[in-house]
């Protein structure tokens, strides 16, 4: 056997081992998460857990209704998506297609640096700066609302959406753009009729990753959303305190007795979060394959 063949087999084995470790780690995580979460339902009905409207884990009897927490996560995430997706895609188009090289060489690294800022810093900024602005501008009893959490999560998702969308737009073959311009299209027509559709697969992946960042965020929403476990109305719920599933786990896990129903309920919430993100990933893969096939 030649040294080249041995090196190739060694690299192949190393890559296989790395992939196997990732799959095994995910499998063990699922066992750990669902094993403790499912123990709740030996004492508490699963339909009450999913549909009840009260989360009072320390009451007698305890109420473990996840519905207000789930809806709180949904309304904050939807608000973040509405805020971040149009802005992020617009910035990506500007950096890739419209900005001069000097400006784009500054904006791209700056947006990527924003992704590395710790979430607690975003939360502190939201608590000190944005919360009073929301409260005074809208004349609300408190500025710690779902709207504040949506804005902060939108800001946190922007670097991911901008960076991946810009890479997707920049990877569109130059011949497509030049062909469109040669046929008489303006630059704007080329962007929204050729460039953006051709990069839609990458843009959809960026949006889904942004949604994943928003729905899984803990520290920021815990600091700026008020943590009130009530079912939010729509659209009035945007201007009221809410509590998300991630914030509930972070707030209560440190003080809950291990092995209690409350302990298992928090693991059940983590299981719901896992299933939710899993479904989002399935949808993302479907969207990517669909648009890639069409193009």
Helices and strands as residue ranges (DSSP letters): H 3-38, G 39-42, H 46-51, E 55-56, E 63-64, H 67-93, I 94-98, H 101-114, H 119-125, I 126-130, H 131-138, H 146-170, H 174-182, H 187-190, I 191-195, H 196-198, H 200-215, H 219-224, G 236-239, H 245-252, H 261-294
